[in-house]
């Protein structure tokens, strides 16, 4: 599980507990080295200052750690915003070690050539009012995945970026609830059953 641009805050911990309550083993990573933003300026600074090599190493370690966990048979990645993009990058880098990937309004690949290594099915969740991760980007991602012979589902909700975060000013309760239900069923289908 990869945090938004705010960092590994209470909201992400809550999301981790929601999955744990369903019976999943959850590992929420911290890509900001123990820093949590409290203002948008801080969040932008932390996100822009995140070292890609460090992030990739942390995520690769997380996947391997879960793969070695005695109660884990399959591994999925999920992230929001900044973390959504890293969820997809982690799944691509890990290849067959990752069995499912969920991206909530995070950076998407839009060319088939960028998808080499990715084997997991992907659920991409997008907001129709998002000016960064746009519905057009979602369509380009879906087309690239199809061209590359990979499985992708792209869902667009009537909301704005970060709509699934109940602590933010863009929270859209109905869209967040529907996206949560789709996320749960996507993982259940991808994993075959819940982790014990």
N, C-alpha and C positions, 0 to 999 in steps of 0.2 A: 504494500500500500504506500503510495507516494503522495505527499502533501501538496497543497496549493502553494501559491507564492508567499503566503503568510508564514509558512514553516509548520513544524510538527506541533500544532497547538491543540487546545481542548476539543475543537470541532473534529479534527482528524482522529484524535483518540476516541471520540464518541463513535465515529464511523467504524473504527477498528472493533469496538465493543459490539456494535450492531452485527457485524459479521461473526464475531466470536460467539454471540448469543445464538447464531444459527448452527453452530457446531464446527465452524472453520478455525483452523490455526491461522492467526494473523500476525504478520510482522510489518509494523509501520516504520519505514525508514526515515532517517533525518539527514537530508542532503545539505542542510545549512549549518552543520557542525554546532548544534546546540544553541542556535539563535532563533528567536521567534519575533516576527515583526508585529508591531502594534499600530503602525501608520502605513498608508499606501506608499509613502516615500521610502520607508524602511523596506517594505516588501519588494519594491522595484529594485532597490539597491542590492538586497540579498539575492534576488532572482538573477539579476545581471551579473553578479559577482560569483555565482555558483560555478565551480570548476568542472567542466564536462568530464574530464578524466576521473576526477574524484567521484562524481555522481555515478559514472559507469561502473567503477570499481565497487562502490557500495551496493549497487543494485545486483551486480554479478554475484557478490558475496551473499546477498540476501537470498537470491534464487538457489544457490548451492546449499546454503544453510537449511532452507526449507526442504530441498530435495533429500537431505540427509536426516531430516527429522523423522522419528519413528512413527509418528501418527499422520504423516503426509504421504499421499499417493500421487497427487497431482498438484500443480502449482499454477496460480493465476496472478496476473498483475492488474492493478487498478490505480488510477490517479485522477486528480482534478486540476485543471488549468496547467500550471507549470508541471505538476505531477502527472497530468494526463499525457503530456508529450513524453515524459520519462517512462511512463508505463509502457508506451508503444516501443520506445527505444530499448527498454530492458527486454521486452519480449522478442524483439528482432535480434538482439545480441545473444540471447540465451538459446535461440532456436528451439529445438525439440524439448528442451528442459521446461518450457512454459507451455501450458495446455489451454490457456484462455487469457485474453487481454481486454480490459475495459478502459476506455478513454473518455473522460468527461471533459468536454470543451478544451482539449489539449492539442498541441501542434500535431498535424497529420502529414504523412508522406503523400505526395500527389503524383508520383511517377512510379511506374512498375519497377524500374531499375533500382529504386531506393528501398525496395521491400525484400531484397535478397537476405535469406537467413530466417525470415519470419515464417513460422509454421503454425502458430496458434490462430484460431479464429478470433476476430476482433469485433467488439461492440463499441461503436463510436456514438457518443451522445452529444448533440449540438443544440444550441439555442438559435431560433430564427432571427433574433435581434442582435446577435453577437457580431461585432464589427471586426473581431480579430480571427476567431475560428468560425468562419462563415458557413452557411449552408452550401455555398458553391465549393468551398474547400472540402466539405463532406462528400459532395458528389464526385469531385476529382479523386478523392481517396478511394471511394467505392469503385470507380472505374479502374483505377490503378490496381486495386486488389483483384478485381475480376480479370484484368489483362494478365496479371501474374499468376492466375489460377489459385487464388487464396480466398478464404471465406471472410466476408465482412458484412456486418449489419450497421447501417447508419440510421439513427433516429433523430428527428428534429422536433424540438418542443417550442411552444409559443412563449418564449421567455428571453432573458438576456444572459450574458456570460455570468457564470458563478451562481446560477439559479438554484443549485442544489444545496447551497450553504445557508442554513437557517440563521446564522449569525450575521449575514451580510444584508446590505440594503437592496440587493437584486433578487432575493429569495422569492421563488414562485412555488408555493406549496403544492399545488396540483401537479405541476410538471415534475417537481422533485419526487413526489410520491410515485408517479407513473414510471419515472426513470429508475427508481429504486426497485420496483417490482420487476421491471425488465432486466435489471442487473442481476437480481437474485435468480430469475429463471434462466438467464444466459449462463451463469456459473453452474447451476444445477445440470443443465443440458450438457455443458462442456465437460464437466467432471464426472457425469454419470450418477453421482450421488454426493451427498455432503461429506466433508471430512469428519472423522470421529475423534 
